[in-house]
Amino acid sequence: HVWLLSSLLKDVAPDIPVVLHGHGTGLRQLQLCPKLGEHARAGCQHVERLVVLHTLHAQEYSRWLGLDLQRIRVVGAGYREDLFHRRGRSDEKGATILYAGKISRAKGLPWLLDAMKALTARIPSAVLHIVGSGAGKEADTLRERIVSMGSSAVLHGRVDQPQLANLMRQSALFVLPSLYEGLPLVLVEACACGCRVVSSELPGIVEGICPHLGDAVNLVPLPPLKGVDEPEASAAPDFARRLSAAMADALAKPPPQPCDLDDRLAAFTWQAVYQRINAIWHEVTAG
């Protein structure tokens, strides 16, 4: 990752080509910890290539690190086809909704819970399954709220990848209301399992995922933010209303058709990602 240890690599091994892989986490750290970010910026400027998930990441890393865009390559991300697939799925899922991610405000979970309250008023059978963990007072408060929602919310805690894939195959809809993400591969995994998707309208999703998944994804515009991942208080209720409307709209649609998704997901296979990364290593070692 593009952070402190990576910034030392060219000092330790100046004659060895270095290819760094930058994700959304690195950009977030650069913004949240500007003093430490200066150290990362100084060292990472000397790497041969920076590999990123999508074009907007390339532009952001170029600006934050002072790197020429010609040294940055976009490779995307891959998912496990052996785990995330439609085999064994029944499309009679009713209004079963799944969220997988950290139990935190930055992931938009408080406003998803608000949205569920409005949605169950329209669709009483709707149930939100929540997968993930979190620590501290913030996570504890959210868990208490989830438990208080009774039968309309089920908290699973942390699960492994095969369990997550099974939950996706049992769900009609996957929701990611996050306020900050890079290229959330979980959306691709959910689509591969046959879910429709509702997601906040983040740059990485618009640029890196929507062109491939098309109308399988319903986007919800982000609220105005204060800081990196906290909505303005006055805008939060409207964000929850838009989430609820998007979920109701997605639940009213038929599931994505397998024949369409196979072609759309091809760019996200690990074989495709490997070929792109392999080409970069040929570049840096050819001279």
Backbone as numpy.savetxt, mean C-alpha at the origin, in Angstrom:
# Nx Ny Nz CAx CAy CAz Cx Cy Cz
17.43 -0.14 2.07 16.59 1.06 2.07 17.47 2.31 2.07
16.89 3.39 1.62 17.62 4.65 1.59 17.56 5.27 2.98
18.54 4.89 3.80 18.59 5.50 5.13 20.02 5.42 5.64
20.24 5.48 6.94 21.55 5.77 7.50 22.60 4.72 7.17
22.29 3.45 7.33 23.29 2.42 7.03 23.68 2.44 5.55
22.69 2.62 4.70 22.97 2.67 3.26 23.90 3.82 2.89
23.82 4.91 3.64 24.64 6.07 3.32 26.13 5.80 3.54
26.47 4.75 4.29 27.88 4.43 4.58 28.49 3.47 3.57
27.69 2.87 2.71 28.18 1.77 1.88 29.33 2.18 0.96
29.22 3.33 0.31 30.28 3.73 -0.62 31.54 4.14 0.12
31.44 4.55 1.39 32.64 4.81 2.18 33.37 3.51 2.49
32.60 2.47 2.78 33.18 1.18 3.15 33.74 0.45 1.92
33.02 0.51 0.81 33.42 -0.22 -0.40 33.28 0.68 -1.62
34.17 1.65 -1.77 34.03 2.64 -2.85 34.10 2.06 -4.25
34.76 0.91 -4.44 34.94 0.35 -5.78 33.88 -0.68 -6.15
32.96 -0.98 -5.24 31.92 -1.97 -5.51 30.63 -1.25 -5.90
30.03 -1.62 -7.04 28.76 -0.98 -7.42 27.69 -1.21 -6.37
26.93 -0.18 -6.08 25.85 -0.27 -5.10 24.54 0.12 -5.76
23.55 -0.74 -5.60 22.19 -0.47 -6.07 21.29 -0.44 -4.84
20.69 0.71 -4.56 19.77 0.84 -3.43 18.33 0.70 -3.90
17.51 0.13 -3.04 16.08 0.02 -3.32 15.34 0.99 -2.39
14.69 1.97 -2.97 13.99 2.99 -2.18 12.49 2.73 -2.16
11.91 2.81 -0.97 10.47 2.60 -0.80 9.86 3.86 -0.17
8.55 3.83 0.02 7.88 4.97 0.63 8.38 5.26 2.03
8.80 4.22 2.75 9.30 4.39 4.11 10.51 5.31 4.14
11.43 5.14 3.18 12.60 5.99 3.14 12.25 7.45 2.93
11.32 7.72 2.03 10.89 9.10 1.80 10.24 9.69 3.06
9.43 8.87 3.72 8.75 9.35 4.93 9.78 9.68 6.02
10.82 8.84 6.17 11.86 9.11 7.16 12.61 10.39 6.83
12.90 10.62 5.56 13.59 11.85 5.16 12.80 13.09 5.56
11.47 12.97 5.50 10.62 14.11 5.86 10.44 14.25 7.36
10.29 13.11 8.06 10.02 13.16 9.49 11.26 13.43 10.33
12.44 13.05 9.81 13.70 13.20 10.57 14.70 13.98 9.72
14.46 15.26 9.49 15.31 16.01 8.55 16.78 16.08 8.95
17.09 16.12 10.24 18.50 16.20 10.64 19.24 14.91 10.30
18.63 13.76 10.60 19.22 12.49 10.21 19.20 12.32 8.70
18.17 12.87 8.08 18.07 12.79 6.62 19.25 13.42 5.90
19.85 14.43 6.50 21.02 15.05 5.89 22.16 14.05 5.75
22.34 13.20 6.77 23.40 12.18 6.71 23.09 11.16 5.61
21.83 10.74 5.54 21.45 9.78 4.50 21.64 10.37 3.12
21.26 11.63 2.97 21.36 12.29 1.67 22.81 12.38 1.20
23.71 12.75 2.10 25.11 12.94 1.72 25.74 11.64 1.22
25.47 10.53 1.91 26.09 9.27 1.52 25.43 8.61 0.33
24.11 8.69 0.26 23.38 7.99 -0.80 23.55 8.64 -2.16
24.07 9.84 -2.20 24.30 10.50 -3.49 25.37 9.80 -4.32
26.15 8.90 -3.71 27.27 8.29 -4.41 26.97 6.89 -4.96
25.76 6.39 -4.76 25.44 5.05 -5.26 25.29 5.08 -6.78
25.53 3.91 -7.39 25.44 3.84 -8.85 23.99 3.92 -9.35
23.09 3.22 -8.68 21.69 3.25 -9.10 20.79 3.25 -7.87
19.66 3.91 -8.01 18.58 3.84 -7.02 17.38 3.22 -7.71
16.85 2.17 -7.12 15.70 1.45 -7.67 14.46 1.82 -6.86
13.38 2.21 -7.54 12.17 2.66 -6.85 10.95 1.94 -7.40
9.82 2.16 -6.74 8.61 1.42 -7.06 7.80 2.02 -8.20
7.85 3.34 -8.34 7.07 3.98 -9.40 7.67 5.34 -9.74
7.14 5.96 -10.80 7.74 7.18 -11.35 7.71 8.34 -10.36
6.63 8.49 -9.61 6.56 9.58 -8.64 7.59 9.41 -7.54
7.87 8.16 -7.15 8.96 7.92 -6.21 10.28 8.39 -6.79
10.50 8.11 -8.07 11.74 8.53 -8.72 11.90 10.05 -8.63
10.84 10.77 -8.88 10.90 12.23 -8.83 11.16 12.73 -7.42
10.49 12.11 -6.43 10.67 12.52 -5.04 12.08 12.22 -4.53
12.58 11.03 -4.85 13.93 10.68 -4.41 14.98 11.55 -5.10
14.75 11.86 -6.36 15.67 12.75 -7.07 15.75 14.10 -6.37
14.59 14.60 -5.93 14.56 15.91 -5.26 15.18 15.84 -3.88
14.84 14.79 -3.10 15.32 14.72 -1.71 16.80 14.37 -1.61
17.28 13.54 -2.53 18.66 13.10 -2.45 19.60 13.88 -3.38
19.05 14.68 -4.27 19.89 15.39 -5.22 20.49 14.47 -6.27
19.74 13.41 -6.64 20.21 12.44 -7.63 19.67 12.79 -9.01
20.51 12.63 -10.03 20.06 12.76 -11.41 19.07 11.64 -11.70
17.95 11.97 -12.36 16.94 10.98 -12.67 17.50 9.85 -13.55
18.58 10.11 -14.27 19.16 9.06 -15.11 19.79 7.93 -14.30
20.01 8.17 -13.00 20.55 7.11 -12.14 19.46 6.38 -11.37
18.22 6.70 -11.62 17.10 6.10 -10.91 16.30 5.23 -11.88
15.92 4.03 -11.43 15.16 3.10 -12.26 13.88 2.68 -11.53
12.80 2.53 -12.28 11.52 2.08 -11.74 11.35 0.59 -12.03
11.12 -0.20 -10.98 10.96 -1.65 -11.18 9.61 -2.18 -10.69
8.86 -1.40 -9.92 7.61 -1.90 -9.36 7.85 -2.90 -8.24
6.87 -3.75 -7.98 6.97 -4.74 -6.91 6.23 -5.99 -7.34
6.58 -7.12 -6.70 5.99 -8.39 -7.08 5.18 -9.02 -5.95
4.23 -9.89 -6.32 3.43 -10.59 -5.33 3.57 -12.09 -5.55
3.24 -12.88 -4.56 3.38 -14.33 -4.63 2.13 -14.95 -5.26
2.30 -15.35 -6.50 1.18 -15.96 -7.22 0.76 -17.29 -6.61
1.69 -17.98 -5.94 1.35 -19.28 -5.36 0.43 -19.14 -4.14
0.46 -17.96 -3.49 -0.39 -17.73 -2.32 -1.64 -16.94 -2.67
-1.47 -15.89 -3.45 -2.58 -14.96 -3.72 -3.18 -15.27 -5.08
-4.32 -15.97 -5.06 -4.98 -16.44 -6.27 -6.46 -16.66 -5.95
-7.24 -16.91 -7.00 -8.69 -17.08 -6.84 -9.10 -18.53 -6.62
-8.19 -19.47 -6.75 -8.57 -20.88 -6.68 -9.27 -21.20 -5.35
-10.42 -21.83 -5.43 -11.19 -22.16 -4.24 -12.10 -21.04 -3.77
-12.14 -19.94 -4.49 -12.96 -18.80 -4.08 -14.40 -18.98 -4.57
-15.33 -18.62 -3.73 -16.73 -18.50 -4.12 -17.07 -17.02 -4.17
-17.81 -16.61 -5.20 -18.14 -15.20 -5.33 -19.39 -14.81 -4.55
-19.94 -15.73 -3.76 -21.08 -15.40 -2.89 -20.53 -14.88 -1.55
-20.06 -13.64 -1.55 -19.38 -13.09 -0.37 -20.23 -12.08 0.40
-21.39 -11.73 -0.14 -22.21 -10.73 0.54 -21.48 -9.42 0.70
-21.54 -8.88 1.90 -20.91 -7.58 2.18 -19.74 -7.76 3.14
-18.87 -8.73 2.84 -17.70 -8.99 3.68 -16.55 -8.12 3.22
-16.02 -7.32 4.14 -14.99 -6.32 3.82 -13.74 -6.65 4.64
-12.57 -6.45 4.02 -11.31 -6.76 4.69 -10.38 -5.55 4.67
-9.75 -5.28 5.82 -8.66 -4.31 5.93 -7.44 -5.04 6.48
-6.28 -4.81 5.89 -5.03 -5.39 6.40 -3.98 -4.30 6.46
-3.44 -4.07 7.63 -2.43 -3.02 7.80 -2.24 -2.71 9.27
-1.39 -1.78 9.53 -1.11 -1.40 10.91 -2.36 -0.80 11.57
-2.51 -1.07 12.85 -3.62 -0.47 13.62 -3.16 0.93 14.02
-3.46 1.88 13.15 -2.94 3.24 13.38 -3.78 4.27 12.64
-3.61 5.52 13.03 -4.28 6.63 12.37 -3.71 6.87 10.98
-2.40 6.71 10.82 -1.76 6.98 9.53 -2.32 6.09 8.43
-2.81 4.91 8.81 -3.40 4.01 7.83 -4.87 4.32 7.57
-5.39 5.37 8.21 -6.77 5.79 7.97 -7.81 4.98 8.71
-7.39 4.16 9.67 -8.32 3.25 10.32 -9.45 3.95 11.09
-9.19 5.06 11.81 -10.32 5.69 12.51 -11.45 6.10 11.57
-11.10 6.57 10.38 -12.12 7.04 9.44 -12.77 5.88 8.70
-12.07 4.75 8.59 -12.70 3.55 8.07 -13.77 3.05 9.06
-13.47 3.13 10.35 -14.47 2.72 11.34 -15.68 3.66 11.31
-15.44 4.97 11.13 -16.55 5.91 10.96 -17.37 5.54 9.72
-16.66 5.20 8.63 -17.34 4.85 7.38 -18.19 3.59 7.55
-17.70 2.63 8.34 -18.46 1.40 8.56 -19.76 1.68 9.30
-19.73 2.63 10.22 -20.96 2.97 10.95 -22.03 3.45 9.99
-21.62 4.30 9.02 -22.57 4.78 8.03 -22.98 3.67 7.07
-22.04 2.80 6.72 -22.34 1.74 5.76 -23.32 0.73 6.33
-23.15 0.35 7.59 -24.06 -0.64 8.18 -25.47 -0.09 8.35
-25.60 1.24 8.38 -26.95 1.81 8.40 -27.66 1.56 7.07
-26.86 1.49 5.97 -27.41 1.23 4.63 -27.43 -0.26 4.33
-26.38 -0.98 4.77 -26.24 -2.42 4.49 -26.00 -3.11 5.84
-27.06 -3.48 6.56 -26.89 -4.04 7.91 -26.02 -5.29 7.97
-25.93 -6.03 6.86 -25.15 -7.28 6.87 -23.65 -7.04 6.68
-23.23 -5.80 6.45 -21.82 -5.52 6.19 -20.97 -5.82 7.43
-19.85 -6.50 7.21 -18.92 -6.85 8.30 -17.50 -6.49 7.86
-16.78 -5.79 8.72 -15.39 -5.42 8.45 -14.46 -6.34 9.23
-13.59 -7.06 8.51 -12.56 -7.90 9.12 -11.25 -7.12 9.10
-10.61 -7.03 10.26 -9.42 -6.20 10.41 -8.23 -7.08 10.77
-7.20 -7.03 9.91 -5.98 -7.80 10.11 -4.84 -6.83 10.36
-4.05 -7.07 11.40 -2.89 -6.22 11.64 -2.66 -6.04 13.12
-1.54 -5.40 13.43 -1.17 -5.17 14.82 -0.69 -3.74 14.98
-0.52 -3.34 16.22 -0.02 -2.00 16.53 0.32 -1.94 18.00
1.11 -0.97 18.36 1.55 -0.84 19.75 1.28 0.56 20.27
1.15 0.68 21.57 0.99 1.98 22.18 -0.46 2.37 22.38
-0.64 3.57 22.94 -1.97 4.05 23.30 -2.88 4.19 22.09
-2.33 4.68 20.98 -3.14 4.86 19.77 -3.75 3.54 19.30
-2.93 2.50 19.24 -3.43 1.19 18.80 -4.42 0.61 19.81
-4.14 0.79 21.09 -5.06 0.28 22.12 -6.42 0.94 22.01
-6.44 2.25 21.78 -7.70 2.98 21.64 -8.49 2.48 20.44
-7.79 2.24 19.33 -8.48 1.74 18.13 -9.01 0.33 18.34
-8.24 -0.52 19.01 -8.72 -1.88 19.28 -9.96 -1.87 20.15
-9.98 -1.00 21.16 -11.17 -0.88 22.02 -12.38 -0.45 21.20
-12.15 0.45 20.28 -13.26 0.92 19.45 -13.77 -0.20 18.54
-12.86 -0.98 17.98 -13.25 -2.10 17.11 -14.10 -3.09 17.89
-13.65 -3.45 19.08 -14.40 -4.40 19.91 -15.80 -3.87 20.23
-15.91 -2.55 20.43 -17.20 -1.95 20.78 -18.20 -1.98 19.63
-17.72 -2.28 18.40 -18.60 -2.28 17.23 -19.40 -3.57 17.11
-19.17 -4.51 18.00 -19.96 -5.74 18.01 -19.75 -6.57 16.77
-20.85 -7.09 16.21 -20.77 -8.04 15.10 -20.40 -7.39 13.77
-20.37 -6.07 13.70 -20.03 -5.41 12.43 -18.53 -5.30 12.20
-17.70 -5.71 13.17 -16.25 -5.67 13.02 -15.63 -6.86 13.72
-14.64 -7.48 13.06 -13.94 -8.64 13.60 -12.45 -8.34 13.57
-11.79 -8.41 14.72 -10.36 -8.12 14.82 -9.59 -9.44 14.83
-8.76 -9.67 13.82 -8.00 -10.91 13.69 -6.59 -10.80 14.25
-6.07 -9.58 14.43 -4.69 -9.42 14.85 -3.73 -9.74 13.71
-2.49 -10.06 14.06 -1.49 -10.38 13.04 -1.72 -11.80 12.51
-1.67 -11.95 11.19 -1.79 -13.27 10.57 -0.64 -13.45 9.58
-0.35 -14.71 9.21 0.70 -14.94 8.23 0.13 -14.79 6.82
0.99 -14.86 5.82 0.58 -14.62 4.44 -0.46 -15.63 3.94
-0.31 -16.93 4.19 -1.36 -17.86 3.74 -2.72 -17.56 4.38
-2.72 -17.19 5.66 -3.99 -16.84 6.32 -4.60 -15.58 5.70
-3.75 -14.59 5.39 -4.25 -13.38 4.76 -4.87 -13.68 3.40
-4.20 -14.51 2.62 -4.73 -14.87 1.31 -6.09 -15.55 1.45
-6.24 -16.44 2.42 -7.53 -17.10 2.64 -8.62 -16.10 3.01
-8.28 -15.13 3.85 -9.26 -14.10 4.21 -9.65 -13.26 2.99
-8.70 -12.99 2.12 -9.01 -12.25 0.90 -9.97 -13.03 0.02
-9.76 -14.35 -0.08 -10.66 -15.17 -0.90 -12.05 -15.28 -0.30
-12.18 -14.96 0.98 -13.48 -14.99 1.65 -14.15 -13.62 1.69
-13.53 -12.61 1.04 -14.03 -11.24 1.13 -14.48 -10.73 -0.24
-15.51 -9.90 -0.21 -15.97 -9.26 -1.44 -15.16 -8.01 -1.75
-14.67 -7.35 -0.70 -14.07 -6.03 -0.85 -12.87 -5.89 0.06
-11.80 -5.31 -0.46 -10.63 -4.96 0.34 -10.53 -3.44 0.39
-10.27 -2.89 1.59 -10.24 -1.43 1.76 -8.90 -1.01 2.34
-8.28 -0.01 1.72 -7.04 0.58 2.23 -7.22 2.11 2.27
-7.60 2.67 3.43 -7.85 4.12 3.52 -6.62 4.91 3.94
-5.44 4.38 3.67 -4.19 4.95 4.19 -3.97 6.38 3.73
-3.31 7.15 4.60 -3.00 8.55 4.29 -1.59 8.71 3.74
-0.80 7.63 3.78 0.55 7.68 3.23 0.96 6.27 2.85
1.36 6.06 1.60 1.82 4.76 1.11 2.79 5.00 -0.05
3.58 3.97 -0.33 4.40 3.97 -1.53 3.64 3.26 -2.63
3.95 1.98 -2.83 3.23 1.14 -3.77 2.66 -0.04 -2.98
1.45 0.07 -2.44 0.91 -0.96 -1.55 0.54 -2.23 -2.31
1.43 -3.20 -2.27 1.25 -4.44 -2.99 0.02 -5.21 -2.50
-0.43 -4.93 -1.30 -1.58 -5.63 -0.75 -2.82 -5.43 -1.64
-2.89 -4.32 -2.37 -4.01 -4.10 -3.29 -3.96 -5.10 -4.44
-2.76 -5.34 -4.95 -2.58 -6.32 -6.03 -2.93 -7.72 -5.51
-2.47 -8.04 -4.31 -2.76 -9.35 -3.71 -4.26 -9.56 -3.55
-4.95 -8.51 -3.10 -6.40 -8.61 -2.92 -7.11 -8.83 -4.25
-6.70 -8.08 -5.26 -7.31 -8.27 -6.59 -7.03 -9.66 -7.13
-5.81 -10.17 -6.92 -5.47 -11.51 -7.39 -6.36 -12.56 -6.73
-6.83 -12.28 -5.51 -7.72 -13.20 -4.80 -9.18 -12.98 -5.15
-9.46 -12.02 -6.06 -10.82 -11.82 -6.54 -11.60 -10.71 -5.88
-10.96 -9.92 -5.02 -11.65 -8.82 -4.34 -11.76 -7.59 -5.24
-12.81 -6.83 -5.05 -12.77 -5.44 -5.47 -12.01 -4.65 -4.41
-11.56 -3.44 -4.79 -10.71 -2.66 -3.90 -11.23 -1.24 -3.79
-11.24 -0.72 -2.57 -11.45 0.71 -2.31 -10.18 1.23 -1.65
-9.64 2.30 -2.19 -8.38 2.83 -1.67 -8.39 4.35 -1.69
-7.66 4.93 -0.76 -7.44 6.37 -0.82 -6.62 6.68 -2.06
-6.82 7.87 -2.59 -6.23 8.26 -3.88 -4.81 8.78 -3.68
-3.90 7.86 -3.41 -2.50 8.21 -3.18 -1.72 8.16 -4.49
-0.67 8.99 -4.62 0.06 9.06 -5.90 0.58 7.72 -6.39
1.17 6.91 -5.49 1.71 5.63 -5.92 0.65 4.70 -6.45
-0.56 4.77 -5.89 -1.66 3.91 -6.33 -2.17 4.38 -7.68
-2.33 5.68 -7.83 -2.81 6.23 -9.10 -1.84 5.94 -10.23
-0.55 6.11 -9.95 0.46 5.98 -11.01 0.95 4.56 -11.18
1.03 3.79 -10.08 1.66 2.48 -10.16 0.72 1.29 -10.21
-0.54 1.47 -9.76 -1.45 0.33 -9.66 -2.69 0.48 -10.54
-3.33 1.63 -10.49 -4.58 1.82 -11.23 -4.46 1.56 -12.74
-3.35 1.95 -13.40 -3.27 1.64 -14.84 -3.35 0.14 -15.13
-3.00 -0.70 -14.17 -3.05 -2.14 -14.37 -4.37 -2.75 -13.90
-4.90 -2.27 -12.79 -6.09 -2.90 -12.21 -7.39 -2.26 -12.67
-7.31 -1.07 -13.25 -8.48 -0.45 -13.87 -9.66 -0.31 -12.94
-10.85 -0.74 -13.42 -12.09 -0.50 -12.67 -12.27 -1.47 -11.51
-11.30 -2.33 -11.24 -11.36 -3.13 -10.01 -11.13 -2.28 -8.77
-10.62 -1.05 -8.97 -10.27 -0.15 -7.87 -11.20 1.06 -7.85
-11.80 1.35 -6.70 -12.54 2.59 -6.46 -11.66 3.51 -5.62
-11.38 4.70 -6.11 -10.50 5.63 -5.40 -11.30 6.66 -4.61
-10.77 7.00 -3.44 -11.38 8.02 -2.58 -10.36 9.16 -2.41
-10.70 10.39 -2.82 -9.75 11.50 -2.68 -9.31 11.68 -1.24
-8.03 12.01 -1.07 -7.50 12.26 0.26 -8.08 13.56 0.84
-8.24 13.62 2.15 -8.61 14.91 2.78 -7.38 15.81 2.82
-7.56 17.12 3.01 -6.40 17.98 3.25 -5.65 17.50 4.49
-4.33 17.46 4.39 -3.51 16.92 5.47 -2.73 18.01 6.18
-2.51 17.80 7.48 -1.56 18.62 8.22 -0.39 17.70 8.56
0.75 17.96 8.00 1.87 17.05 8.14 1.78 15.94 7.10
2.53 14.85 7.35 2.65 13.79 6.37 1.42 12.92 6.30
0.81 12.60 7.46 -0.24 11.59 7.46 -1.33 11.84 8.51
-1.72 13.09 8.68 -2.79 13.43 9.62 -3.77 14.38 8.93
-5.05 14.01 8.80 -6.01 14.89 8.12 -6.37 16.11 8.96
-6.69 17.17 8.28 -7.26 18.33 8.96 -8.55 17.89 9.66
-8.73 18.35 10.89 -9.89 17.89 11.68 -11.21 18.17 10.98
-11.31 19.33 10.34 -12.58 19.70 9.69 -12.88 18.85 8.46
-11.84 18.23 7.88 -12.01 17.45 6.65 -12.26 15.97 6.92
-11.97 15.51 8.14 -12.05 14.08 8.44 -13.46 13.50 8.25
-14.54 14.17 8.71 -15.88 13.57 8.52 -16.23 13.36 7.05
-15.84 14.29 6.20 -16.13 14.14 4.78 -15.36 12.98 4.17
-14.12 12.77 4.63 -13.32 11.62 4.17 -14.04 10.32 4.52
-14.56 10.22 5.73 -15.30 9.02 6.14 -16.56 8.83 5.30
-17.26 9.90 4.98 -18.47 9.79 4.15 -18.11 9.29 2.75
-17.01 9.79 2.19 -16.60 9.36 0.86 -16.17 7.89 0.87
-15.50 7.48 1.93 -15.13 6.07 2.07 -16.37 5.19 2.10
-17.36 5.58 2.88 -18.58 4.79 3.00 -19.29 4.68 1.65
-19.39 5.79 0.93 -20.05 5.78 -0.38 -19.30 4.91 -1.37
-17.96 4.97 -1.34 -17.16 4.16 -2.26 -17.31 2.67 -1.95
-17.38 2.31 -0.66 -17.57 0.91 -0.30 -18.94 0.41 -0.75
-19.96 1.21 -0.55 -21.31 0.81 -0.98 -21.35 0.63 -2.50
-20.70 1.53 -3.22 -20.67 1.43 -4.68 -19.94 0.17 -5.12
-18.79 -0.13 -4.50 -18.00 -1.30 -4.88 -18.76 -2.59 -4.56
-19.47 -2.64 -3.43 -20.21 -3.84 -3.06 -21.37 -4.11 -4.01
-21.85 -3.07 -4.68 -22.97 -3.24 -5.61 -22.52 -3.79 -6.96
-21.21 -3.83 -7.21 -20.69 -4.29 -8.49 -20.35 -5.78 -8.44
-20.36 -6.44 -9.60 -19.93 -7.85 -9.63 -18.43 -7.95 -9.40
-17.93 -9.12 -8.98 -16.49 -9.27 -8.77 -15.72 -9.13 -10.08
-14.43 -8.76 -10.01 -13.61 -8.67 -11.24 -13.54 -10.02 -11.95
-13.50 -9.99 -13.26 -13.45 -11.22 -14.04 -12.03 -11.77 -14.12
-11.84 -13.06 -13.88 -10.49 -13.63 -13.87 -9.72 -13.42 -15.17
-10.39 -13.54 -16.31 -9.70 -13.43 -17.58 -9.09 -12.04 -17.76
-9.75 -11.01 -17.25 -9.21 -9.65 -17.33 -8.04 -9.48 -16.37
-8.15 -10.02 -15.16 -7.14 -9.78 -14.13 -5.82 -10.47 -14.45
-5.86 -11.63 -15.11 -4.62 -12.33 -15.40 -3.66 -11.46 -16.19
-4.16 -10.77 -17.21 -3.31 -9.89 -18.00 -2.89 -8.67 -17.20
-3.80 -8.14 -16.40 -3.50 -6.92 -15.64 -2.43 -7.15 -14.58
-2.41 -8.35 -14.01 -1.47 -8.64 -12.93 -0.10 -9.08 -13.41
0.06 -9.28 -14.70 1.32 -9.82 -15.22 2.52 -8.96 -14.85
2.36 -7.64 -14.83 3.48 -6.75 -14.52 3.94 -6.88 -13.07
3.11 -7.47 -12.20 3.43 -7.57 -10.78 3.96 -8.95 -10.38
4.19 -9.83 -11.34 4.77 -11.12 -10.98 6.24 -10.92 -10.63
6.77 -11.80 -9.76 8.18 -11.68 -9.39 9.10 -11.93 -10.56
8.67 -12.75 -11.52 9.50 -12.96 -12.71 9.67 -11.66 -13.47
8.60 -10.88 -13.60 8.69 -9.60 -14.31 9.58 -8.62 -13.56
9.44 -8.57 -12.22 10.27 -7.68 -11.42 11.74 -8.09 -11.51
11.99 -9.39 -11.42 13.37 -9.89 -11.52 14.02 -9.47 -12.82
13.30 -9.58 -13.92 13.88 -9.21 -15.21 14.28 -7.74 -15.23
13.46 -6.88 -14.60 13.79 -5.45 -14.58 15.02 -5.19 -13.70
15.09 -5.85 -12.54 16.24 -5.66 -11.65 17.51 -6.25 -12.26
17.39 -7.39 -12.91 18.54 -8.02 -13.55 19.15 -7.10 -14.61
18.31 -6.41 -15.34 18.79 -5.48 -16.36 19.60 -4.35 -15.74
19.19 -3.89 -14.57 19.91 -2.82 -13.88 21.30 -3.28 -13.46
21.42 -4.49 -12.93 22.73 -5.00 -12.53 23.64 -5.20 -13.72
23.08 -5.56 -14.86 23.90 -5.63 -16.07 24.43 -4.25 -16.45
23.60 -3.23 -16.24 24.03 -1.85 -16.52 25.26 -1.47 -15.68
25.16 -1.70 -14.36 26.20 -1.18 -13.45 27.47 -2.01 -13.48
27.39 -3.24 -13.97 28.60 -4.09 -14.00 29.21 -4.17 -15.39
28.53 -3.61 -16.39 29.02 -3.74 -17.76 30.34 -3.01 -17.97
30.54 -1.90 -17.24 31.76 -1.11 -17.43 32.88 -1.61 -16.55
